[in-house]
């Protein structure tokens, strides 16, 4: 289960307590990476410049 649900069910008031018991496992890290990759493929692929400077890359705020 996700760490937030675990913290709630365990009655932890501070997430730092839960962190003691949560350790990522290789297979869950790989699954998360695959989900992120497939989600990224469903979105418009943007360039690094567009991500860093979205207003100027889209032509917004530029003077022609």
C-alpha positions as a Markdown table, in Angstrom:
| # | Residue | x | y | z |
|---|---|---|---|---|
| 1 | Unk | 0.0 | 0.0 | 0.0 |
| 2 | Unk | 1.0 | 3.6 | -0.4 |
| 3 | Unk | 2.9 | 5.2 | 2.6 |
| 4 | Unk | 0.1 | 7.7 | 3.2 |
| 5 | Unk | -2.5 | 5.0 | 3.8 |
| 6 | Unk | 0.0 | 3.1 | 5.9 |
| 7 | Unk | 0.6 | 6.1 | 8.1 |
| 8 | Unk | -3.1 | 6.7 | 8.5 |
| 9 | Unk | -3.9 | 3.0 | 9.4 |
| 10 | Unk | -0.9 | 2.9 | 11.8 |
| 11 | Unk | -2.1 | 6.0 | 13.5 |
| 12 | Unk | 1.2 | 7.9 | 12.9 |
| 13 | Unk | 0.9 | 11.6 | 13.3 |
| 14 | Unk | 4.2 | 12.3 | 11.6 |
| 15 | Unk | 5.2 | 10.9 | 8.2 |
| 16 | Unk | 8.8 | 10.6 | 9.6 |
| 17 | Unk | 7.7 | 7.8 | 11.8 |
| 18 | Unk | 6.2 | 5.9 | 8.8 |
| 19 | Unk | 9.4 | 6.5 | 6.8 |
| 20 | Unk | 11.2 | 4.2 | 9.2 |
| 21 | Unk | 9.0 | 1.3 | 8.0 |
| 22 | Unk | 8.8 | 2.1 | 4.3 |
| 23 | Unk | 11.5 | 0.9 | 2.0 |
| 24 | Unk | 11.2 | 1.0 | -1.8 |
| 25 | Unk | 11.6 | -2.4 | -3.5 |
| 26 | Unk | 13.2 | -2.8 | -6.9 |
| 27 | Unk | 10.1 | -4.2 | -8.5 |
| 28 | Unk | 7.9 | -1.4 | -7.3 |
| 29 | Unk | 10.4 | 1.2 | -8.5 |
| 30 | Unk | 10.4 | -0.4 | -11.9 |
| 31 | Unk | 6.6 | -0.5 | -12.1 |
| 32 | Unk | 6.4 | 3.1 | -11.1 |
| 33 | Unk | 8.9 | 4.1 | -13.8 |
| 34 | Unk | 7.0 | 2.1 | -16.5 |
| 35 | Unk | 3.7 | 3.8 | -15.5 |
| 36 | Unk | 5.4 | 7.2 | -15.7 |
| 37 | Unk | 6.9 | 6.3 | -19.2 |
| 38 | Unk | 3.5 | 5.2 | -20.5 |
| 39 | Unk | 1.8 | 8.3 | -19.1 |
| 40 | Unk | 4.4 | 10.5 | -20.7 |
| 41 | Unk | 3.8 | 8.8 | -24.1 |
| 42 | Unk | 0.1 | 9.8 | -23.9 |
| 43 | Unk | 1.0 | 13.5 | -23.5 |
| 44 | Unk | 2.4 | 15.9 | -26.1 |
| 45 | Unk | 6.1 | 15.4 | -26.2 |
| 46 | Unk | 7.7 | 18.8 | -25.4 |
| 47 | Unk | 11.2 | 20.0 | -25.8 |
| 48 | Unk | 13.4 | 20.9 | -22.9 |
| 49 | Unk | 13.2 | 24.5 | -23.9 |
| 50 | Unk | 9.3 | 24.4 | -23.9 |
| 51 | Unk | 9.4 | 22.9 | -20.4 |
| 52 | Unk | 11.8 | 25.5 | -19.1 |
| 53 | Unk | 10.3 | 28.5 | -20.8 |
| 54 | Unk | 6.6 | 27.6 | -21.7 |
| 55 | Unk | 5.5 | 31.2 | -22.2 |
| 56 | Unk | 8.2 | 32.1 | -24.7 |
| 57 | Unk | 8.1 | 28.8 | -26.5 |
| 58 | Unk | 4.4 | 29.0 | -27.2 |
| 59 | Unk | 4.8 | 32.5 | -28.6 |
| 60 | Unk | 3.0 | 34.1 | -25.6 |
| 61 | Unk | 4.5 | 37.3 | -24.4 |
| 62 | Unk | 6.7 | 37.8 | -27.4 |
| 63 | Unk | 6.7 | 40.9 | -29.6 |
| 64 | Unk | 6.6 | 40.3 | -33.4 |
